[in-house]
Amino acid sequence: FFFFSSRRRHTRCSGVSWARRCVQETVIIVNCCPITILTKRFIPRFQKRTHHSAIINLSSGAITLKPGTMATYTATKAYDKYFTECLRKELPDKIDLLCLKPGYVTSQLTKDIVSRPLEISATEFADSSLDHLGYELVSYGHYKHRLFGWTAELLEPIILLLVKLSTKNN
């Protein structure tokens, strides 16, 4: 692969590392820039309204698990959650905020993948998620994902302790 550097010359990169870097940069751009730019663009409009408005941001249940194989994705989704939490402190109460961190949701993109135990359809997720708007700032959105998330949150310290103890004994 070749890329055009800031010094206006072509530089040869290793194919794998260049492609991996491009994917990581794309994940960062897709998951962080729109949420920031669009939210900041619409806030002034929402503040002028006399009635309530809502901003719903989409994070991921992966931020609960923090899988080592998806560090960039998980970090960008954690950004979405923390961005929403910080906005709550900046914005008036007439703007409802909700950050959703779903588990596995079946969509057109994933319909051919083997089903997972706690998966739900996009329609199920959308319908159940709206019930949390105005009541919670951060939500798993659906009871199946909430069950999974709470279990992961409870077990994480135990798993980390077991790993620490097992490495200490070796």
C-alpha positions in Angstrom: 0.0 0.0 0.0 1.0 3.6 -0.5 -0.2 6.7 1.2 0.5 10.4 0.6 2.4 11.9 3.4 2.3 15.5 4.6 5.7 16.0 2.9 4.1 15.3 -0.4 5.9 12.1 -1.2 4.7 8.6 -1.4 5.8 6.2 1.3 5.6 2.5 1.3 3.9 0.8 4.3 3.5 -2.7 5.3 0.1 -3.9 4.0 -1.2 -5.3 7.2 -0.2 -2.5 9.6 -1.4 0.2 7.2 -4.8 -1.6 6.7 -5.1 -2.1 10.5 -4.3 1.6 11.2 -6.9 2.7 8.6 -9.6 0.5 10.2 -8.8 1.9 13.6 -8.9 5.4 12.4 -12.2 4.7 10.6 -13.7 3.3 13.8 -12.6 6.4 15.8 -14.0 8.7 13.1 -17.3 6.8 12.7 -18.0 6.3 16.4 -16.8 9.7 17.9 -17.0 12.5 15.3 -20.7 12.3 14.4 -22.0 12.0 18.0 -19.9 15.1 18.9 -20.5 17.2 15.9 -24.3 16.5 15.5 -25.0 16.9 19.2 -23.1 20.2 19.4 -24.9 21.4 16.2 -28.5 20.5 17.5 -28.1 21.7 21.1 -28.7 25.4 20.3 -31.9 24.5 18.4 -33.1 22.3 21.3 -32.4 25.0 23.9 -34.6 27.5 22.0 -37.6 25.1 22.0 -40.3 25.6 24.6 -41.0 21.8 24.8 -38.7 18.9 25.7 -36.2 17.6 23.2 -34.1 14.4 23.3 -30.7 13.2 22.4 -30.1 9.5 22.2 -26.5 8.3 21.7 -25.5 4.7 20.9 -22.7 3.2 22.9 -22.2 -0.6 23.2 -22.4 -3.4 25.8 -18.8 -4.1 24.9 -17.8 -1.3 27.3 -18.9 -3.4 30.2 -16.9 -6.4 29.1 -13.9 -4.5 27.8 -12.8 -7.3 25.5 -9.1 -7.2 24.7 -9.7 -8.0 21.1 -11.7 -4.8 20.4 -9.8 -2.1 22.2 -10.3 0.7 19.7 -14.0 0.0 19.2 -14.6 -0.4 22.9 -12.8 2.9 23.7 -14.8 4.8 21.1 -18.0 3.4 22.6 -16.9 4.4 26.1 -16.4 7.9 24.7 -20.0 7.9 23.6 -21.1 7.0 27.1 -18.9 9.6 28.9 -19.8 12.3 26.3 -23.5 11.8 27.2 -22.8 11.8 30.9 -20.8 15.1 30.6 -23.6 16.6 28.5 -26.1 15.9 31.3 -24.1 18.3 33.5 -23.9 21.0 30.8 -27.5 21.0 29.5 -30.8 22.2 30.9 -33.3 19.6 32.1 -35.6 20.3 29.2 -33.2 18.2 27.0 -33.5 14.5 27.8 -30.4 12.5 27.3 -30.1 8.7 26.9 -27.0 6.7 26.1 -27.8 3.1 25.0 -25.3 0.3 25.4 -26.9 -2.7 23.8 -25.7 -6.2 23.6 -26.1 -8.2 20.4 -28.8 -6.9 18.1 -29.8 -8.8 15.0 -29.9 -6.6 11.9 -29.8 -6.9 8.1 -26.0 -6.9 8.5 -25.9 -9.7 11.0 -28.9 -11.8 10.1 -26.9 -14.7 8.7 -24.7 -15.1 11.8 -25.6 -17.9 14.2 -28.0 -16.7 16.9 -26.8 -15.8 20.4 -28.7 -16.5 23.6 -29.5 -12.9 24.5 -29.8 -11.4 21.1 -32.8 -9.3 20.2 -34.1 -7.8 17.0 -33.5 -4.1 16.1 -37.3 -3.5 16.5 -37.3 -5.1 20.0 -34.3 -3.0 20.9 -35.8 0.3 19.6 -39.2 -0.3 21.3 -37.8 -1.2 24.7 -35.1 1.5 24.6 -37.6 4.4 24.2 -39.1 3.3 27.5 -36.0 4.5 29.3 -35.9 8.0 27.8 -36.4 10.6 30.5 -35.8 8.1 33.3 -32.3 6.9 32.9 -29.1 8.5 31.5 -27.4 5.3 30.5 -29.3 2.1 29.8 -28.8 -1.3 28.2 -32.2 -0.7 26.6 -33.7 -4.2 26.8 -34.1 -6.5 29.8 -32.0 -9.3 28.1 -29.1 -6.9 27.7 -29.6 -5.5 31.1 -29.4 -9.0 32.6 -26.2 -9.7 30.7 -24.7 -6.3 31.6 -25.5 -6.5 35.3 -24.0 -10.1 35.4 -20.9 -8.9 33.6 -20.5 -5.9 36.0 -20.9 -8.2 39.1 -18.5 -10.9 37.8 -15.8 -8.6 36.5 -14.1 -7.9 39.9 -14.3 -11.6 40.7 -12.8 -12.7 37.4 -10.0 -10.0 37.7 -9.2 -11.3 41.2 -9.0 -14.9 40.1 -6.7 -14.0 37.2 -4.5 -12.0 39.6 -4.4 -14.9 42.1 -3.6 -17.5 39.4 -0.8 -15.4 38.0 0.6 -14.8 41.5 0.7 -18.5 42.2 2.6 -19.3 38.9 
